[in-house]
């Protein structure tokens, strides 16, 4: 148990330094916990998935504020709970006001484009087979993969295209690549 805590602490420290593999490890480790929590709260797969993506986006953006005196899972769940409350408030407000907000975010960030294991597995597939596998993903994951790999858009351009924050795009693409890699592995 102590070794697991030490490994987690090291992974979090690497993530605080911007290590993409550490972010990926944290996403893999805690995705099901956060998604399951939101699925129970929202009773809607799409909302649960969207809030989970936003949770990791916000957590990765604010990882330097994480205090290791608290459990990392608890910290993620607290972020997720707050995002869900915000979503409910926003929906209630939109019902009464019927106005949209046009928030514009400046998107300027240097990203680590080192190929992951998922990237390598995806690249090894022939195009027809790869397209077949991509079609097995949910439409929003298909879209982000197509924009990144077939339209060759940068993360920032994808964020503009989807009208989503940059961190949401990064988390969504990371999740899409992992799901695609699972589909490919399961077919072999």
C-alpha positions in Angstrom: 0.0 0.0 0.0 2.8 2.4 0.9 4.5 1.7 -2.4 1.3 2.6 -4.3 1.1 5.9 -2.5 4.7 6.6 -3.2 4.2 5.8 -6.9 1.1 8.0 -7.0 3.0 10.9 -5.3 5.8 10.6 -7.9 3.3 10.5 -10.8 1.6 13.6 -9.4 4.9 15.4 -9.1 5.8 14.5 -12.7 2.4 15.8 -13.8 3.0 19.1 -12.0 6.1 19.4 -14.1 4.1 18.9 -17.3 4.9 15.3 -18.0 2.3 14.0 -20.5 2.8 10.3 -19.6 2.1 11.2 -15.9 -1.2 12.9 -17.0 -2.1 9.9 -19.0 -1.4 7.6 -16.1 -3.6 9.7 -13.8 -6.3 9.7 -16.4 -6.1 5.9 -16.7 -6.1 5.4 -13.0 -9.0 7.6 -12.0 -11.2 7.8 -15.1 -13.6 5.0 -14.0 -13.9 6.5 -10.5 -14.9 9.9 -11.7 -17.0 8.7 -14.6 -18.9 6.2 -12.3 -19.4 9.0 -9.7 -20.9 11.2 -12.4 -23.0 8.5 -14.0 -24.7 7.9 -10.6 -25.3 11.7 -10.2 -26.4 12.5 -13.7 -28.0 9.2 -14.8 -26.9 10.2 -18.3 -23.9 8.8 -20.1 -23.2 11.9 -22.2 -23.4 14.3 -19.3 -21.2 11.9 -17.1 -18.6 11.7 -19.9 -18.6 15.5 -20.5 -18.3 16.3 -16.8 -15.5 13.7 -16.5 -13.6 15.2 -19.4 -14.0 18.7 -17.8 -12.9 17.3 -14.4 -9.6 16.0 -15.8 -9.2 19.2 -17.9 -9.6 21.4 -14.8 -7.5 19.1 -12.6 -4.6 19.0 -15.1 -4.8 22.8 -15.5 -4.8 23.3 -11.7 -2.6 20.3 -10.7 -0.1 22.6 -9.0 -2.7 23.5 -6.4 -3.2 19.9 -5.4 -2.3 19.3 -1.7 -1.0 15.8 -1.1 -2.4 15.9 2.5 -5.6 14.9 0.8 -6.4 11.8 -1.3 -6.1 12.6 -5.1 -9.3 10.7 -5.8 -11.2 12.9 -3.3 -9.7 16.0 -4.9 -10.9 14.9 -8.4 -14.4 14.0 -7.1 -14.7 17.4 -5.4 -13.8 19.1 -8.7 -16.3 16.8 -10.5 -19.0 17.5 -8.0 -18.5 21.3 -8.4 -18.6 21.0 -12.2 -21.9 19.1 -12.0 -23.4 21.7 -9.6 -22.2 24.4 -12.0 -23.9 22.6 -15.0 -27.2 22.3 -13.1 -27.0 26.0 -12.2 -26.2 26.9 -15.8 -29.1 24.9 -17.2 -31.5 26.4 -14.7 -30.2 29.9 -15.6 -30.5 29.2 -19.4 -34.1 28.1 -19.0 -35.0 31.4 -17.4 -32.7 33.7 -19.4 -32.4 32.0 -22.8 -29.1 33.8 -23.5 -25.8 32.3 -24.6 -22.4 33.5 -23.5 -19.7 34.1 -26.2 -16.6 33.6 -24.1 -13.4 33.8 -26.2 -10.3 32.1 -24.7 -6.8 32.9 -26.0 -5.3 29.6 -26.9 -1.5 29.8 -26.7 0.3 26.7 -25.4 3.2 24.6 -26.4 2.2 20.9 -26.3 4.2 17.8 -25.9 3.6 15.8 -29.1 5.8 12.8 -28.2 4.0 9.7 -29.6 2.4 7.6 -26.9 2.0 3.8 -27.0 -1.6 4.5 -28.3 -0.2 6.7 -31.1 2.2 4.0 -32.2 -0.5 1.3 -32.2 -2.8 3.6 -34.2 -0.1 4.4 -36.8 0.6 0.7 -37.4 -2.9 0.1 -38.8 -3.6 0.3 -42.5 -6.0 3.2 -43.4 -9.1 1.1 -44.2 -8.8 -1.0 -41.1 -8.1 2.1 -39.0 -11.2 3.9 -40.4 -13.3 0.8 -39.5 -12.0 1.0 -35.9 -12.6 4.7 -35.7 -16.3 4.2 -36.7 -16.7 2.0 -33.6 -16.1 5.0 -31.3 -18.7 7.5 -30.1 -19.2 10.4 -32.6 -17.5 13.0 -30.6 -14.4 10.8 -30.3 -14.5 10.1 -34.0 -14.7 13.9 -34.7 -11.7 14.8 -32.5 -9.5 11.9 -34.0 -10.5 13.0 -37.5 -9.6 16.6 -36.9 -6.3 15.7 -35.3 -5.0 12.9 -37.6 -6.8 13.4 -40.9 -7.3 17.1 -41.0 -4.0 17.5 -39.2 -5.3 20.4 -37.0 -3.3 21.5 -34.0 -4.9 21.2 -30.5 -5.6 25.0 -30.6 -7.3 24.7 -34.0 -9.4 21.8 -32.8 -10.4 23.8 -29.7 -11.6 26.7 -32.0 -13.3 24.3 -34.4 -15.2 22.5 -31.5 -15.7 25.7 -29.5 -14.2 24.0 -26.4 -11.4 24.9 -24.0 -8.0 23.6 -25.0 -7.7 21.3 -22.0 -11.0 19.7 -22.8 -9.7 18.9 -26.3 -6.5 17.5 -25.0 -8.3 15.2 -22.5 -10.9 14.2 -25.1 -8.2 13.3 -27.6 -6.3 11.4 -25.0 -9.4 9.4 -24.1 -10.2 8.9 -27.8 -6.8 7.5 -28.5 -7.0 5.1 -25.5 -10.4 3.9 -26.6 -9.2 3.4 -30.2 -6.1 1.5 -29.0 -8.4 -0.8 -26.9 -10.6 -1.4 -30.0 -7.5 -2.3 -32.1 -6.0 -4.6 -29.4 -9.3 -6.4 -28.9 -9.6 -7.1 -32.7 -6.1 -8.6 -33.0 
